[in-house]
Amino acid sequence: MVNRYVEELDELKRDFIEISDMARRIISEAMEALIERDAEKARSTYEYDKLIDLKELEIEEKCVRIFALYQPEASDLRFVVSILKSIGDLERVGDLARDICEIAIYLSEYPPIKPYVDLPRMAIIVKEMLKDAILSILKGDIEMAKEVIEKDDIVDSFYARITDELIEIVESDPKTAHIALRLILVTRSLERVGDHATNIAEYAVYMKTGEIIKHQKALKWLKEQEEKENDGGKGYS
């Protein structure tokens, strides 16, 4: 029984590596299709998302099976929970890559309105975040996970800068609006991939320490609002 339990945990780890590789591949190929204006590559990459969906279901069933049969505790429990949560984020990465593929197909019929400079750079950072977030789960590396979380602000900065540049282009030439809008959506998709990588990194911290750090920014904001309200109340007393 114990040996089978260990085998199933090892199998779960292998499955997680497989779906992680699939997610990294689809986002990379989607961006290549966009930048190279390769509609055929975009179409084949779009279909690849279905395989990620099927793999997510397979892993989800295995996690439920481990919970039901072995009732894991402590670090094993956190490992299975982290995998279960992470595959949801990886599946969403596949969906976002599929969205980029749709846009790549559309844009392949039009000349670029600006050279692709910051967009590929943003994609590189996002892909690095995804790779390192996955490794932080597999290695239980908290420092690597925290580095991923810190990079999310860099991705947000790229999103804002690229969006501002595209808006300026549209203001000077309104006929480019349909292209600019779709590029903004691509940038937004990359920003969301960064968010999902951040989520996975947060699960890595939870897996190693048991500490839940998700939504820390929201909790900090809520605390600040409560402090302001308390201070305001004192002022009227």
C-alpha positions as CSV (number, residue, x, y, z in Angstrom):
1,M,0.0,0.0,0.0
2,V,2.8,2.4,1.0
3,N,4.8,1.6,-2.2
4,R,1.7,2.2,-4.4
5,Y,1.1,5.5,-2.7
6,V,4.7,6.6,-3.4
7,E,4.3,5.4,-7.0
8,E,1.2,7.5,-7.5
9,L,2.8,10.6,-6.1
10,D,5.7,10.1,-8.5
11,E,3.3,9.6,-11.3
12,L,1.5,12.8,-10.4
13,K,4.7,14.6,-10.5
14,R,5.5,13.3,-13.9
15,D,2.1,14.3,-15.1
16,F,2.6,17.8,-13.8
17,I,5.9,18.1,-15.6
18,E,4.1,16.9,-18.8
19,I,1.2,19.5,-18.6
20,S,3.7,22.2,-17.7
21,D,5.8,21.5,-20.8
22,M,2.6,21.6,-22.8
23,A,1.6,25.0,-21.4
24,R,5.1,26.4,-22.0
25,R,5.1,25.0,-25.6
26,I,1.7,26.4,-26.5
27,I,2.4,30.0,-25.3
28,S,5.8,30.0,-27.0
29,E,4.4,28.7,-30.3
30,A,1.4,31.1,-30.2
31,M,3.8,34.1,-29.9
32,E,6.0,32.8,-32.6
33,A,3.0,32.4,-34.9
34,L,2.0,36.0,-34.1
35,I,5.4,37.6,-34.6
36,E,6.2,35.5,-37.8
37,R,2.6,36.2,-39.1
38,D,2.3,32.4,-39.6
39,A,-1.4,31.6,-39.8
40,E,-0.9,27.9,-40.3
41,K,1.2,27.6,-37.2
42,A,-1.4,29.5,-35.3
43,R,-4.1,27.1,-36.4
44,S,-2.2,24.0,-35.4
45,T,-1.2,25.6,-32.1
46,Y,-4.8,26.5,-31.4
47,E,-5.9,22.9,-31.7
48,Y,-3.1,21.9,-29.2
49,D,-5.0,23.5,-26.4
50,K,-7.5,20.6,-26.4
51,L,-4.7,18.2,-25.3
52,I,-4.0,20.4,-22.3
53,D,-7.7,20.4,-21.4
54,L,-7.7,16.6,-21.4
55,K,-4.4,16.4,-19.4
56,E,-5.9,18.7,-16.8
57,L,-8.9,16.4,-16.4
58,E,-6.6,13.3,-16.1
59,I,-4.5,14.9,-13.4
60,E,-7.5,16.2,-11.5
61,E,-8.9,12.7,-11.4
62,K,-5.6,11.4,-10.0
63,C,-5.5,14.0,-7.3
64,V,-9.0,13.1,-6.2
65,R,-8.0,9.5,-6.2
66,I,-5.0,10.2,-4.0
67,F,-7.2,12.2,-1.6
68,A,-9.8,9.4,-1.4
69,L,-7.5,6.4,-1.1
70,Y,-4.6,7.7,1.0
71,Q,-5.8,10.8,2.8
72,P,-2.3,12.4,2.6
73,E,-1.1,14.6,5.4
74,A,1.4,17.4,6.0
75,S,3.8,18.0,3.1
76,D,2.2,15.3,0.8
77,L,-1.2,17.0,1.3
78,R,0.2,20.4,0.4
79,F,2.0,18.9,-2.7
80,V,-1.2,17.4,-4.1
81,V,-3.2,20.5,-3.4
82,S,-0.5,22.7,-5.1
83,I,-0.5,20.4,-8.1
84,L,-4.3,20.5,-8.2
85,K,-4.4,24.3,-8.1
86,S,-1.5,24.7,-10.5
87,I,-3.0,22.7,-13.3
88,G,-6.0,25.1,-13.3
89,D,-3.6,27.9,-14.0
90,L,-1.8,25.9,-16.7
91,E,-5.1,25.2,-18.4
92,R,-5.8,28.9,-18.4
93,V,-2.4,29.5,-20.0
94,G,-3.5,27.2,-22.8
95,D,-6.7,29.2,-23.2
96,L,-4.8,32.5,-23.4
97,A,-2.4,31.0,-25.9
98,R,-5.4,29.9,-28.0
99,D,-6.7,33.5,-27.9
100,I,-3.4,34.8,-29.1
101,C,-3.6,32.2,-32.0
102,E,-6.9,33.6,-33.0
103,I,-5.4,37.1,-33.1
104,A,-2.3,35.8,-35.0
105,I,-4.6,34.4,-37.7
106,Y,-6.4,37.7,-38.1
107,L,-3.3,39.9,-38.0
108,S,-1.4,37.7,-40.6
109,E,-3.6,39.4,-43.2
110,Y,-2.4,42.9,-42.3
111,P,1.1,44.5,-42.3
112,P,2.4,45.3,-38.8
113,I,1.6,48.9,-37.6
114,K,4.9,49.0,-35.6
115,P,8.0,46.7,-35.2
116,Y,7.6,44.0,-32.6
117,V,10.1,45.1,-29.9
118,D,8.6,45.2,-26.5
119,L,6.1,42.5,-27.1
120,P,8.7,39.8,-27.7
121,R,10.6,41.0,-24.6
122,M,7.4,40.8,-22.5
123,A,6.8,37.3,-23.9
124,I,10.4,36.2,-22.9
125,I,9.9,37.4,-19.3
126,V,6.5,35.8,-19.0
127,K,7.8,32.5,-20.3
128,E,10.7,32.7,-17.9
129,M,8.3,33.3,-15.0
130,L,6.2,30.3,-16.1
131,K,9.3,28.1,-16.3
132,D,10.7,29.2,-12.9
133,A,7.3,28.9,-11.2
134,I,7.0,25.3,-12.3
135,L,10.5,24.6,-11.2
136,S,9.8,26.2,-7.8
137,I,7.0,23.7,-7.3
138,L,9.1,20.7,-8.4
139,K,12.2,21.8,-6.4
140,G,10.4,23.3,-3.4
141,D,12.5,26.4,-4.0
142,I,11.0,29.3,-2.1
143,E,13.5,31.9,-3.2
144,M,12.9,31.1,-6.9
145,A,9.1,31.3,-6.2
146,K,9.6,34.8,-4.7
147,E,11.6,36.0,-7.6
148,V,8.8,35.0,-9.9
149,I,6.3,36.9,-7.8
150,E,8.5,40.0,-7.9
151,K,8.7,39.9,-11.7
152,D,5.0,40.3,-12.0
153,D,5.4,44.1,-11.6
154,I,7.8,44.1,-14.6
155,V,5.2,42.4,-16.7
156,D,2.6,44.9,-15.6
157,S,4.9,47.8,-16.6
158,F,5.4,46.3,-20.1
159,Y,1.6,46.0,-20.4
160,A,1.1,49.6,-19.6
161,R,3.9,50.8,-21.9
162,I,2.8,48.8,-24.9
163,T,-0.8,49.8,-24.4
164,D,0.1,53.5,-24.2
165,E,2.2,53.2,-27.4
166,L,-0.6,51.5,-29.3
167,I,-3.1,54.1,-28.2
168,E,-0.8,56.8,-29.5
169,I,-0.6,55.1,-32.9
170,V,-4.4,54.9,-33.1
171,E,-4.7,58.6,-32.2
172,S,-2.4,59.5,-35.1
173,D,-4.0,57.0,-37.5
174,P,-7.5,55.8,-36.5
175,K,-7.5,53.3,-39.4
176,T,-5.1,51.2,-37.3
177,A,-7.6,50.7,-34.5
178,H,-8.6,47.2,-35.4
179,I,-5.0,46.0,-35.4
180,A,-4.0,48.0,-32.3
181,L,-6.9,46.7,-30.3
182,R,-5.9,43.1,-31.0
183,L,-2.3,43.7,-30.1
184,I,-3.5,45.2,-26.8
185,L,-5.5,42.0,-26.2
186,V,-2.3,40.0,-26.9
187,T,-0.5,42.1,-24.4
188,R,-3.3,41.6,-21.9
189,S,-3.1,37.8,-22.5
190,L,0.6,37.8,-21.7
191,E,0.0,39.9,-18.6
192,R,-2.6,37.2,-17.5
193,V,0.0,34.4,-18.2
194,G,2.3,36.3,-15.8
195,D,-0.5,36.3,-13.2
196,H,-0.9,32.6,-13.6
197,A,2.8,32.0,-13.2
198,T,2.6,34.1,-10.1
199,N,-0.2,32.0,-8.7
200,I,1.9,28.8,-9.3
201,A,4.8,30.4,-7.5
202,E,2.5,31.2,-4.6
203,Y,1.4,27.6,-4.5
204,A,5.1,26.6,-4.3
205,V,5.5,28.8,-1.1
206,Y,2.4,27.2,0.3
207,M,3.6,23.7,-0.5
208,K,7.0,24.3,1.2
209,T,5.8,26.3,4.2
210,G,2.1,26.0,4.6
211,E,1.8,29.8,4.3
212,I,-0.9,31.1,2.1
213,I,0.4,34.3,0.4
214,K,-2.2,34.6,-2.3
215,H,-4.1,37.9,-2.5
216,Q,-1.6,39.6,-0.2
217,K,-1.9,42.9,-2.2
218,A,-5.7,42.8,-1.8
219,L,-5.4,42.1,1.9
220,K,-2.9,44.9,2.4
221,W,-5.2,47.3,0.6
222,L,-8.2,46.2,2.7
223,K,-6.1,46.7,5.9
224,E,-5.1,50.2,4.8
225,Q,-8.8,51.1,4.0
226,E,-9.9,49.9,7.5
227,E,-7.1,51.9,9.1
228,K,-8.2,55.0,7.2
229,E,-11.8,54.5,8.2
230,N,-10.8,54.0,11.9
231,D,-8.7,57.2,11.7
232,G,-11.6,59.1,10.1
233,G,-14.0,57.9,12.8
234,K,-11.7,59.2,15.5
235,G,-11.6,62.6,13.9
236,Y,-15.4,62.9,14.2
237,S,-15.6,61.7,17.9
